[in-house]
Amino acid sequence: MRTRAVVLAVASAIAIAAVVPAEARAATRTTYYVSPSSTGTSGEPGKSCATAGYRTIGSALQRARSGDTVVVCAGTYAEHVEIARAVTVKGDGNPVIDATSENVAVAVTGDRATVQGLTITNATGQGVFASRVRGVTIRNNVVEHNDLGIAGKSTYKYCTTANFVADCGEGIHLSGVSRSRVEGNEVRNNSGGILVSDELGPTHDNVITGNNVVDNTNNCGITVVGHRKGAVDAQGKLHPSVAGVYRNVISNNVVTNNGTTGTGGGVLLANPRAGMAVYRNTIRGNTINQNGLAGVTLNENTTGQYLNGNVVTRNTIGTNNLLKSTTAGNGNTTGVSIYVAPGAGKVRVAVTRNAISSNVYGIYALAGTVLAQSGNTFTDVQTPVYVAS
């Protein structure tokens, strides 16, 4: 009996030991408080903004480990921030990251990181740049007055990197990113709004939702674009493990007054060069008005690209193409424009159940477009659907 009791005790101890480490890990998750007017002891996490132990976000992030939280208290932080682990960085009291003279304000390089509740401003390039990560959340931030190098891209290092082209900054940029969310952000007064591209690898299965993307007047509101060759080969075969922008959902955003002094549409899906691919993305439930090019613009610019399977559905689209571009509605206001360069091949796109109003053209598609359209409503539209033969 005594032997059996010893065995049971040992077994029980082993079972407890197997459980405790996981509980211990949860219990040791730490919240670090940061304040520019910190009166706490440097290196101590603090218990509130009043007792913050760090004066800079970067110093707290050096200490934080995966699962930890960094609370950024009210004030202005003149620094570049890099989140390299699964850490939540969230604002308390509307803190401002002022990235004057920095290429990037907030760089997200750690899987499952979160950026929340910050005002992010004055970067030469991206306000928030997520690269080669998955499971990231960028939520409820104000991202304004970034991508300031638009007039002098040679000063912005990412524009001289292989695979990057002219639209390599903007307010929020995802490159090589998967299964992540950009939600509830105010993205305004940047050169461009939100950029979803693949310079650093495939960008797929992300959700861009509930954002207010306004007054980014030099470029598009939301750009979904292939930048890396090899996404599709000369035989038309896709290589999703190499490159491509696919299966992303752009939903329930307000996209207004973008690209009106430079060149940009509300939501743009495009491939600038051969070998690039943007496909099977869904543009759904957005409100899109007063943008420089068409409200939703799809551009197939040359041969050897892939732009098939994208869906434009249930959007509310008002007057767009304020620049009167000849490629987006033949110089007229246009809700949805599908541009296919001569000889570029076929582009298959579905445009369904949208409410389009106050344009000369509701849907304008050039030859080469295979358009599946149904259930759209048109109000004060001269030509609801035009498809060139």
Sequence and secondary structure as in RCSB ss.txt:
>XXXX:A:sequence
MRTRAVVLAVASAIAIAAVVPAEARAATRTTYYVSPSSTGTSGEPGKSCATAGYRTIGSALQRARSGDTVVVCAG
TYAEHVEIARAVTVKGDGNPVIDATSENVAVAVTGDRATVQGLTITNATGQGVFASRVRGVTIRNNVVEHNDLGI
AGKSTYKYCTTANFVADCGEGIHLSGVSRSRVEGNEVRNNSGGILVSDELGPTHDNVITGNNVVDNTNNCGITVV
GHRKGAVDAQGKLHPSVAGVYRNVISNNVVTNNGTTGTGGGVLLANPRAGMAVYRNTIRGNTINQNGLAGVTLNE
NTTGQYLNGNVVTRNTIGTNNLLKSTTAGNGNTTGVSIYVAPGAGKVRVAVTRNAISSNVYGIYALAGTVLAQSG
NTFTDVQTPVYVAS
>XXXX:A:secstr
 HHHHHHHHHHHHHHHHHHHHHHHHHHT  EEEE TT  S TTS  SSGGG  BSSHHHHHHH  TT EEEEESS
EE S EEE SS EEEEES  EEE TT S SEEE STT EEES EEE  SS SEEEEEEES EEES EEES  GGG
G GGGSGGGGSTT  S    SEEEEEEES EEES EEESSSSSEEEE TTS EES EEES EEE  TTS SEEEE
  STTSB TTS B TTTS EES EEES EEES STTTT  SEEEEE STT BEES EEES EEES SS SEEEEE
 SSS B  SEEEES EE S  TT  TTTTTTS EEEEEEE TTS  EEEEEES EEEEEEEEEEE TTEEEEEES
 EEEEEEEEEEE  
